[in-house]
């Protein structure tokens, strides 16, 4: 998330085409490996005879990304290079290089059959990518002025989408032809490309974002009953959609889909529909209010779970349709959760409060998704989907019971 600098920060803005290309490259490359390891790797493991329990560590990676606000002050305060080399530029050179080296380590053929080693390296890659996200966001805050920040945020979103499509979609589709080592080498090469932009970039002096979230203010919003109520609703909704999404690819593998078809449906076509659905949901929330957004979220989540239970194994048409519906459900759920969470943030410390709220929500969803993988081995995937339906209905019920009292869903965001 790109936030505004604190008022009074005496630095000049340097928004150029070079800045835009630099930010685009950074955002693409930090999402490329994450998309591969959370999107493509589960399908590869299942295709090569893995079990659901082997996927648990993958869905724990979201926990690392959610906790990055804990070490963000370190990135802002310290630098691995000199002042002349640039505060965040120095961090980005170190982080980008480390990311490439770790991906190259994963390309060693023997590492694929050692689950523990692969899990450790994957966790390190997620940590480095999340730390790069901190430095990239901080650099964007310093470089983008008020007129260019909208485009900068658009570049951030586009970079994430491109990273997801390539890392989780294109490479997955090419995997049957490239194999493990060439796929990882290709990923490393793409991550390496923006490093030349970082090296040539001259960071303006005095750029150091010390206006980070202050820990003592982070928990202030949680004392509000309306915030507590909304946090429970959002955690239930986000966990439900994450759980159903976590079992989508294993189910497609079990129904005979290959990696090419899975990559096309879940990482290319699906995300396009997800973006359209999220934008439409955002428009309705703005014009009609959060209650309308909640109705859309609950309706799509229930449709996805029910269709997955009853129709996923029936035909190719329904498998493609469910993939699209799943990504649409994910898009509208994220739109609702992010918008409603921002509405209860205090402007004086909105960044830290928002980070805390989203951290709690994503941590809950990631942990439940990981545990569900092991539970599904004993009780079956469909029973987990029934549990997701219960979670969605509980969120709707809790919203209905508490809306009048806490006024969480009655205000429009316009």
C-alpha positions in Angstrom: 0.0 0.0 0.0 1.4 3.4 -0.9 0.6 6.1 1.7 1.1 9.8 1.8 4.2 11.3 3.4 3.6 13.1 6.7 2.9 16.8 6.2 6.0 18.9 6.7 8.4 16.4 5.3 10.9 18.7 3.5 11.8 16.8 0.4 11.3 17.6 -3.2 9.5 15.2 -5.6 11.3 13.8 -8.6 8.6 12.1 -10.7 9.9 11.1 -14.1 9.4 8.4 -16.6 12.4 6.7 -15.1 10.6 6.6 -11.7 7.5 4.9 -13.3 9.6 2.3 -15.1 11.6 1.6 -11.9 8.5 1.2 -9.8 6.8 -1.0 -12.4 9.8 -3.3 -12.5 10.1 -3.5 -8.8 6.4 -4.3 -8.2 6.5 -7.0 -11.0 9.6 -8.7 -9.7 8.6 -8.8 -6.1 5.2 -10.5 -7.0 6.8 -12.9 -9.6 8.3 -15.3 -7.1 5.4 -15.0 -4.7 2.9 -15.8 -7.5 5.0 -18.8 -8.6 5.4 -20.3 -5.1 1.8 -19.7 -4.0 0.1 -20.2 -7.4 2.1 -22.5 -9.6 4.0 -24.6 -7.0 0.8 -26.2 -5.4 -0.3 -27.4 -8.8 3.2 -28.8 -9.6 3.4 -30.6 -6.3 0.0 -32.2 -6.8 0.7 -33.1 -10.4 3.9 -34.9 -9.4 2.2 -37.0 -6.8 2.3 -34.8 -3.8 -0.3 -34.9 -1.0 -2.5 -32.1 0.4 -0.3 -32.0 3.5 2.7 -31.1 1.3 1.0 -27.8 0.5 0.6 -26.6 4.1 3.9 -24.6 4.2 2.9 -22.8 1.0 -0.2 -21.2 2.5 1.8 -20.2 5.6 3.8 -17.8 3.3 1.0 -15.3 3.6 1.8 -15.1 7.3 5.3 -13.8 6.6 4.0 -11.1 4.2 1.4 -10.1 6.8 4.0 -9.6 9.5 6.3 -7.3 7.5 5.1 -4.2 9.3 7.2 -5.5 12.3 10.5 -4.9 10.5 9.5 -1.9 8.4 11.1 0.6 10.8 14.4 -1.2 10.4 14.3 -0.6 6.6 13.5 3.1 7.2 16.1 3.7 9.9 19.1 1.7 8.7 20.8 1.3 5.3 23.3 -1.3 4.0 25.0 1.4 1.9 26.3 4.9 2.3 24.3 8.1 2.1 25.7 8.8 -1.3 24.5 5.5 -2.7 20.9 6.2 -1.6 19.0 4.9 1.4 16.4 2.7 -0.3 18.4 2.2 -3.5 21.0 0.4 -1.4 18.3 -1.8 0.2 16.8 -2.6 -3.2 20.1 -3.6 -4.7 20.8 -6.0 -1.8 17.2 -7.4 -1.7 16.9 -7.8 -5.5 20.2 -9.6 -5.7 19.3 -11.9 -2.8 16.0 -12.7 -4.5 17.8 -13.8 -7.7 20.3 -15.9 -5.8 17.7 -17.7 -3.8 15.6 -18.5 -6.9 18.8 -19.8 -8.6 19.3 -22.0 -5.5 15.8 -23.4 -6.0 16.7 -24.2 -9.6 19.1 -27.0 -8.5 17.3 -30.2 -9.5 17.9 -32.1 -6.3 16.3 -29.4 -4.1 12.9 -30.3 -5.6 12.8 -33.7 -3.9 13.8 -32.3 -0.5 10.6 -30.8 0.9 12.2 -29.3 4.0 15.0 -27.6 2.1 12.6 -26.3 -0.5 10.2 -25.0 2.2 13.1 -23.1 4.0 14.3 -21.5 0.8 10.8 -20.6 -0.2 10.2 -19.0 3.1 13.4 -17.0 2.7 12.3 -15.8 -0.7 8.9 -14.7 0.7 10.8 -12.8 3.5 13.1 -11.0 1.0 10.2 -10.2 -1.4 8.1 -8.7 1.4 11.0 -6.7 2.6 11.5 -5.4 -0.9 7.9 -4.4 -0.9 8.6 -2.2 2.2 11.5 -0.4 0.4 9.6 -0.1 -2.9 6.6 1.5 -1.1 8.9 3.8 0.9 10.7 4.9 -2.3 7.3 5.5 -4.0 6.1 7.7 -1.2 9.2 9.8 -1.5 9.3 10.1 -5.3 5.6 10.5 -6.2 4.0 13.9 -5.8 0.2 14.4 -5.3 -0.5 14.5 -9.1 1.5 11.4 -9.9 0.5 9.2 -6.9 -2.6 8.0 -8.6 -0.6 6.7 -11.5 1.9 5.3 -9.1 -0.7 3.3 -7.3 -2.0 2.2 -10.7 1.5 1.0 -11.6 1.6 -0.9 -8.3 -1.6 -2.7 -9.1 -0.6 -3.4 -12.7 2.8 -4.7 -11.5 1.1 -7.1 -9.1 -1.2 -8.4 -11.8 1.5 -8.9 -14.3 3.6 -10.7 -11.7 0.8 -12.9 -10.9 0.0 -13.7 -14.5 3.6 -14.5 -15.4 4.8 -16.2 -12.2 1.6 -18.1 -11.5 0.2 -18.4 -15.0 2.7 -18.3 -17.9 5.4 -20.3 -16.1 2.9 -22.9 -14.9 1.7 -23.3 -18.5 5.3 -23.7 -19.8 6.3 -26.0 -16.9 5.5 -29.3 -18.8 8.0 -28.2 -21.5 10.6 -26.4 -19.4 10.7 -28.6 -16.3 11.8 -27.6 -12.8 15.3 -26.1 -13.4 14.5 -24.1 -16.6 11.3 -22.7 -15.1 13.2 -21.4 -12.1 16.1 -20.1 -14.2 13.5 -18.2 -16.3 12.0 -16.8 -13.2 15.4 -15.7 -11.9 16.2 -14.0 -15.2 13.0 -12.0 -15.1 13.6 -10.9 -11.6 17.1 -9.8 -12.5 16.0 -7.5 -15.3 14.9 -4.5 -13.1 18.2 -4.6 -11.2 19.8 -2.6 -13.9 17.2 0.1 -13.4 17.9 0.2 -9.7 21.7 0.4 -10.2 21.4 3.3 -12.7 18.9 5.1 -10.5 20.2 8.0 -8.5 18.2 8.5 -5.4 17.8 12.1 -4.4 19.6 13.0 -1.1 17.6 13.3 2.1 15.0 10.7 1.1 14.4 8.8 4.3 10.9 8.0 5.4 11.0 8.2 9.2 7.2 8.7 9.4 6.5 5.0 9.9 3.6 3.5 11.9 4.1 4.1 15.6 3.4 0.9 17.6 1.7 2.7 20.5 -1.1 3.9 18.2 -1.6 0.7 16.3 -4.1 -0.9 18.7 -6.2 2.2 19.3 -8.8 1.3 16.7 -9.3 -2.1 18.3 -10.8 -0.5 21.4 -13.7 0.6 19.3 -16.7 -1.8 19.4 -17.6 -1.1 15.8 -14.0 -1.9 14.7 -14.0 -5.1 16.7 -17.3 -6.1 15.1 -16.1 -5.3 11.6 -12.8 -7.1 12.2 -14.6 -10.4 13.0 -16.8 -10.0 9.9 -13.9 -9.3 7.6 -11.8 -12.1 9.1 -14.7 -14.6 8.5 -15.2 -13.4 4.9 -11.5 -13.3 4.0 -10.9 -16.7 5.6 -13.8 -18.3 3.8 -12.7 -17.1 0.3 -9.0 -18.1 1.0 -10.0 -21.6 2.1 -12.1 -22.2 -1.0 -9.3 -20.8 -3.2 -6.7 -23.0 -1.5 -8.6 -26.1 -2.6 -9.4 -25.0 -6.1 -6.1 -26.2 -7.8 -5.9 -29.6 -5.9 -9.5 -30.2 -7.0 -8.7 -29.4 -10.6 -5.8 -31.7 -10.6 -8.0 -34.5 -9.1 -10.4 -33.9 -12.0 -7.8 -34.4 -14.6 -6.7 -30.9 -15.5 -3.1 -30.3 -16.6 -0.8 -27.5 -15.6 -1.4 -25.5 -18.8 -5.2 -25.4 -18.4 -4.9 -24.6 -14.7 -2.5 -21.8 -15.3 -4.7 -20.3 -18.0 -7.9 -20.5 -16.0 -6.7 -19.5 -12.5 -3.8 -17.1 -13.2 -4.7 -15.4 -16.5 -8.4 -15.5 -17.4 -9.6 -15.6 -13.8 -7.7 -12.6 -12.5 -9.0 -10.5 -15.4 -12.6 -11.2 -14.3 -11.5 -10.7 -10.6 -10.3 -7.2 -11.4 -13.5 -6.3 -13.2 -15.6 -7.7 -10.3 -13.6 -5.8 -7.8 -13.9 -2.5 -9.7 -17.7 -3.0 -10.1 -18.0 -3.8 -6.4 -16.0 -0.7 -5.5 -18.4 1.4 -7.6 -21.4 -0.1 -5.9 -20.0 0.4 -2.5 -19.3 4.1 -3.3 -22.8 4.7 -4.7 -24.9 2.3 -2.6 -23.0 1.7 0.5 -21.1 -1.1 2.2 -24.3 -3.2 2.8 -24.6 -3.6 -1.0 -21.0 -4.7 -1.2 -21.6 -7.2 1.6 -24.5 -8.7 -0.3 -22.4 -9.2 -3.4 -19.5 -10.8 -1.4 -21.7 -13.2 0.5 -23.7 -14.2 -2.6 -20.5 -14.9 -4.7 -18.9 -16.8 -1.9 -21.9 -19.1 -1.4 -22.2 -19.6 -5.2 -18.6 -20.6 -5.5 -18.7 -23.1 -2.5 -22.0 -24.7 -3.6 -21.0 -25.0 -7.2 -17.6 -26.4 -6.2 -19.3 -29.1 -4.1 -21.9 -30.1 -6.7 -20.6 -29.2 -10.2 -16.8 -29.1 -10.2 -16.5 -32.7 -11.3 -19.4 -32.5 -13.8 -17.9 -30.9 -16.9 -15.2 -28.7 -18.4 -17.6 -25.8 -18.7 -18.3 -25.8 -15.0 -14.7 -26.1 -14.0 -13.8 -23.0 -16.1 -16.9 -21.2 -14.7 -16.0 -22.0 -11.1 -12.4 -20.8 -11.7 -13.8 -17.5 -13.0 -16.3 -17.2 -10.1 -13.6 -18.0 -7.6 -11.4 -15.1 -8.7 -14.4 -12.8 -8.9 -15.3 -13.8 -5.4 -11.7 -13.1 -4.3 -11.8 -9.7 -6.0 -15.0 -8.5 -4.4 -14.1 -9.9 -1.0 -10.8 -8.0 -1.0 -12.5 -4.8 -2.2 -15.0 -5.0 0.7 -12.5 -5.9 3.3 -10.0 -3.2 2.3 -12.6 -0.5 1.9 -14.4 -1.2 5.2 -11.1 -1.4 7.1 -10.0 1.9 5.8 -13.3 3.5 6.8 -12.5 3.0 10.5 -8.9 4.2 10.4 -8.0 7.5 12.1 -6.4 9.9 9.7 -3.6 10.7 12.2 -2.4 7.1 12.2 -4.3 5.5 9.4 -1.4 3.7 7.8 -0.4 1.8 11.0 -4.0 1.0 12.0 -4.9 -0.2 8.5 -1.7 -2.4 8.5 -2.7 -3.9 11.8 -6.3 -4.7 10.7 -5.2 -6.3 7.4 -2.5 -8.2 9.2 -4.9 -9.8 11.7 -7.3 -10.7 8.8 -4.7 -12.2 6.5 -2.9 -14.0 9.3 -6.2 -15.6 10.3 -7.0 -16.6 6.7 -3.5 -18.0 6.0 -3.4 -20.0 9.2 -6.8 -21.5 8.7 -6.0 -22.4 5.1 -2.8 -24.1 6.1 -4.6 -26.2 8.8 -7.4 -27.0 6.4 -5.0 -28.7 4.1 -4.2 -31.3 6.8 -7.8 -31.6 7.9 -8.9 -32.3 4.3 -6.7 -35.3 4.1 -8.9 -37.0 6.8 -12.3 -35.5 6.3 -12.3 -34.6 2.6 -12.3 -31.3 0.6 -16.0 -31.0 0.4 -16.4 -31.0 4.2 -14.0 -28.1 4.3 -16.1 -26.3 1.7 -19.2 -26.8 3.9 -17.2 -25.2 6.8 -16.4 -22.2 4.5 -20.2 -21.9 3.8 -20.8 -21.7 7.5 -18.1 -19.1 7.9 -19.7 -16.9 5.1 -23.2 -17.3 6.7 -21.8 -16.4 10.1 -20.3 -13.2 8.7 -23.6 -12.3 7.1 -25.5 -13.0 10.3 -23.0 -11.2 12.5 -23.2 -8.2 10.2 -27.0 -8.1 10.3 -27.1 -8.4 14.1 -24.5 -5.8 14.8 -25.1 -3.2 12.0 -27.8 -1.2 13.7 -26.0 -1.1 17.0 -22.5 -0.3 15.7 -23.5 1.4 12.4 -20.7 -0.4 10.6 -22.4 -1.1 7.3 -24.8 1.8 7.1 -22.5 4.6 6.0 -21.6 5.2 2.3 -18.0 5.6 1.4 -18.6 8.4 -1.1 
